[in-house]
Amino acid sequence: MSTFMQKKEAVVRKWYILDAAGKPMGKTAVAAADLLRGKNAPEFTPHVDCGNFVIIINAEKAVLTGKKMEDKYYYHHSGYIGGMKKVQAKTMMATKPEYAMELAIKGMLPKNTLGAKAFTRLKVYAGAAHKHEAQKPEAYEI
């Protein structure tokens, strides 16, 4: 018996919708990263982009456990000397909850072209409304 290898032409992509309301951000991010890579399918092949589309709604209602709201910081650098910027998680969740969720998911994807391509299939919305009803997404329980 030979090992099955998925061909990129034979990949059938499905649309999934995840509701982050009241769920830990990390658990939601893990489920989304697995779906984006296609690890939930029996045809998963590590070197082929066989992932799905993922829509995350209610990102603003995702919870950070413990004292992460006060202790966690998001860092970025402007490129200039002394240009280190940091934003507290509480501020990030109040102003840009979609970006905080995207950062969590992006960190769980591979750091190569497969991960970059998978990240383009992620759609994150702060509220419950989204514009992808035409794709008929399936609800995915975390």
Buried (B, 14 or more C-beta within 10 A) or exposed (E): EEEEEBEEEEBEEBBBBBBBEEBBBBBBBBBBBBBBBBEBBEBBBEEBBBBBBBBBBBBBBBBBEEEBBEEBEBEEEEEEEEEEEEBBBBBBBEEBBBBBBBBBBBEBBEEEEBBEEBBEBBBBBBEEEBEBEEBEBEEBEE
